[in-house]
Each structure stands twice: as structure tokens, then as C-alpha cells.
Amino acid sequence: MKYNFDIGIDRRGTSCVKWDMNEIIFGREDVLPLWVADMDFEVPPCVTDAILKRASHPAYGYTKRPDSLNEAVVSWEKNRHGWEIEKEWLVFTPGIVPAINFFVDCFTQKGDGIIIQTPVYHPFIEACEWNERKLVNNQLTLTESGYEIDFDLLEKQAKDPSVKMMIMSSPHNPVGKVFSEAELRMTGNICCMNNVLLISDEIHQDIIYTGYKHICTAMLSDEIADNTITCIAPSKTFNIAGLQLSAVIISDKIKRDKFFKYIMTKGLNGSNIFGIVAGEAAYKYGEPWLNSLLKYLEGNIDFMEDFFEKSLPMVKMHRPQSTYLAWLDFRSLGLTQEELVRRMVHEAGLGLNDGSSFGPGGEGFMRLNFACPRSTLEEGLNRL
Ligand SMILES: Cc1ncc(COP(=O)(O)O)c(C=O)c1O
């Protein structure tokens, strides 16, 4: 393997959220942090090279996004996902969490209903609460074969005239599900028929494991495309979240113009100079690195599966189809969530995400980030 992911990177002392905030987040220094969704690996060399090259030119003034960045995004979507988009459909934002808050503010009013699917990435919940919207929970149903969407409930919820938006994590964080074409089509159609704007957050679209294929929701029909805003970013894929570059794809001109105007009124139409060069280099030259990374991550999943089966059969791992986040089910232990979290931090010395922070359906679960060298993962599992 050209890239050696067994060699991690010491991130301590770099103002790193994962490694430098143990005391603040967990109340003790000595936990092994396997939580926030970035990776303990070096970025692809093409990214470092691009940043160093740009940094060596010592003028960092106002910078426009070059057309080559747009072209890199368009090519990536076409080659990796088979989705043909126009450059004009792109609007750049400094992150997907900011973008989601902007959508809520721009396309809905106070008191409007917004559908989410818990247990889900908690900033979706916060975007509704902070903006004083009504949370409408289409909770995912856990069956023997995994998580499923309750479409009867979704139809009922979408029909309520006060419901104006649905925010979907596709693939889904934290449950790691890759939605099927049928599920996405059904969701897209229900939203279209009921005039509910669909936000398809596809930030995890590139982290997909053997046997699964990510489908971009907006590819499914012209009607669905017109009613969908898609969120993508190089940040999860190439480990550059700190560079704050993400893109939203809006094919419908009226919605795009409205959103672009909104971005302008917030004075946020610029991007960070290093985010620009890193994002472009990653999309243009980072694919071989990504393919190696996926093999390594899949090896980590096999390792965890084997570990749980042999050593901790009372913990059930839902084998991730996507994302580098394992959704661990501790319910058979019969502990309260408070006790589960206390034991995790104070007895195991492990810093995981508390499942209940992802909303209803998250109680009894913890989320573990396995984008780390296998030796770190092994230490984490032994602590568990
Ligand atoms: C579904 C989802 N959306 C958005 C983000 C974060 O986006 P950003 O860092 O661009 O704000 C994450 C990070 O884990 C995520 O899982």
C-alpha cells in the first residue's frame, strides 16, 4: 500500500478539538478521544503540497475562487458519483453546519416545521431549535436488518401545511446507513408532492464501503432536483475540516438566487485561501489516497466486528455501510445513559459521543470514530 495509515499523527498541542479538549469535554485529561468526526491520519500529500506551494507566496490578501475549483467539484461529482452538475449550480459556504442554519433561516419562518430523522447528527436538531422552528421527528426504525424510514409517518408529517423543510443525512450519521435508490426516491417524491424543501446533506458521500453505492438524491428526477439542495464538502473525505470549505448544489435558479442573495447579505461569499487550494487539489489528485483510505477503514471495521464478536458480544455494532463512525448498541447492559457515559469516561477512559446527544433513539448507544491507526483502535477497544 502506497499510503501507510498504520502511522498516525500526534495531534496534541495543535489546538485540536479531538485531542486538546479532553478536560473540557470529558472532565479528565487521560481519556482516549474517539469522537468528533475527523481523522487521525495525515492528509493526502497533494493537499499538503498545494498548501505549502501557496504559502510560499507571501501575500495572503483577498482571493477569489478560481474557475478551476468549480471544475474540480463538477468532475468529482461526475466521476465518483455519476452526477452531472453545472458549475453555476454551486454556492460555496464556510461549512455545512453554517449552510444548514442558513437554509433554515432563508427558506422557512419562525414556527415552521422541519422534518429530521433521529438519531441524527445533532446540529440538525440545534439548527431547528436555535432558529425557533418546530422539530418534526421522523425517527428511524431499528429492525433486525438495520435502520429503516417510516414512510407512512413521513407522508403524514409532510402533508402538514406548517412543515416546510426536511433535513436528511445521506449517508446517515450516526447510524452509518447508505439509503437505497428506492428510499431516496420515495423521500424525494414525498417532499416534492407536499412542497417540503429537501436538504440532502451528503457530506459523507465519499466514505462508502464494499457492497454499497451512494446515490445523490437530486439525480433521481428533474422534479426531485428542483426541490432539493445538496450539501457536499472535501472536509470529511480528505480530513480538511479546519480549512472550512464546503459547497451546496442548487439546480433550481429561483432557490439558488435567493440563497446567494442571503449569503451576500451575511457578507459570507469569500472562502479561505488555503481552503480553496486544498479543496481543489484534493478533488483533482486525492482519489488514489481516498481509495487506499477506504480499504484501511474497512479493515478497521472488520477488526471491530471480530473484537465485539469474540470479546464483547453484549455490545452490538451496526456494521457501517458508510462514514468512519461506529454506532454501538449497549442496551443489553441495561444501564441508564448517565451510567453508561460515566463508565465510558471514568472506568474505561474512553472519549466517545453520547448516543443520546443524537436525539430520540440514541439512548443506550455510543458513537465511536474509527478513523485512526489500528493500534489506537485496538487500545480503545481494550479499554472498553
Ligand atoms: C451529516 C454532517 N453534516 C455536516 C457535518 C459538519 O460539517 P461542517 O464541518 O462542514 O460544518 C458533519 C460532521 O460530522 C456531519 O456528520
The ligand as an SDF file (V2000), in Angstrom:
LIG
                    3D

 16 16  0  0  0  0  0  0  0  0999 V2000
  -24.0230   14.9720    8.4800 C   0  0  0  0  0  0  0  0  0  0  0  0
  -22.9760   16.0210    8.7470 C   0  0  0  0  0  0  0  0  0  0  0  0
  -23.1250   17.2580    8.2590 N   0  0  0  0  0  0  0  0  0  0  0  0
  -22.1970   18.2340    8.4860 C   0  0  0  0  0  0  0  0  0  0  0  0
  -21.0710   17.9690    9.2440 C   0  0  0  0  0  0  0  0  0  0  0  0
  -20.0690   19.0490    9.5320 C   0  0  0  0  0  0  0  0  0  0  0  0
  -19.9900   19.9560    8.5180 O   0  0  0  0  0  0  0  0  0  0  0  0
  -19.0080   21.2270    8.5630 P   0  0  0  0  0  0  0  0  0  0  0  0
  -17.7740   20.8340    9.3140 O   0  0  0  0  0  0  0  0  0  0  0  0
  -18.7500   21.4980    7.1180 O   0  0  0  0  0  0  0  0  0  0  0  0
  -19.7750   22.3250    9.2140 O   0  0  0  0  0  0  0  0  0  0  0  0
  -20.8860   16.6820    9.7890 C   0  0  0  0  0  0  0  0  0  0  0  0
  -19.7100   16.4070   10.6240 C   0  0  0  0  0  0  0  0  0  0  0  0
  -19.5790   15.3830   11.2380 O   0  0  0  0  0  0  0  0  0  0  0  0
  -21.8580   15.6920    9.5260 C   0  0  0  0  0  0  0  0  0  0  0  0
  -21.7230   14.4590   10.0120 O   0  0  0  0  0  0  0  0  0  0  0  0
  1  2  1  0
  2  3  1  0
  2 15  2  0
  3  4  2  0
  4  5  1  0
  5  6  1  0
  5 12  2  0
  6  7  1  0
  7  8  1  0
  8  9  2  0
  8 10  1  0
  8 11  1  0
 12 13  1  0
 12 15  1  0
 13 14  2  0
 15 16  1  0
M  END
$$$$
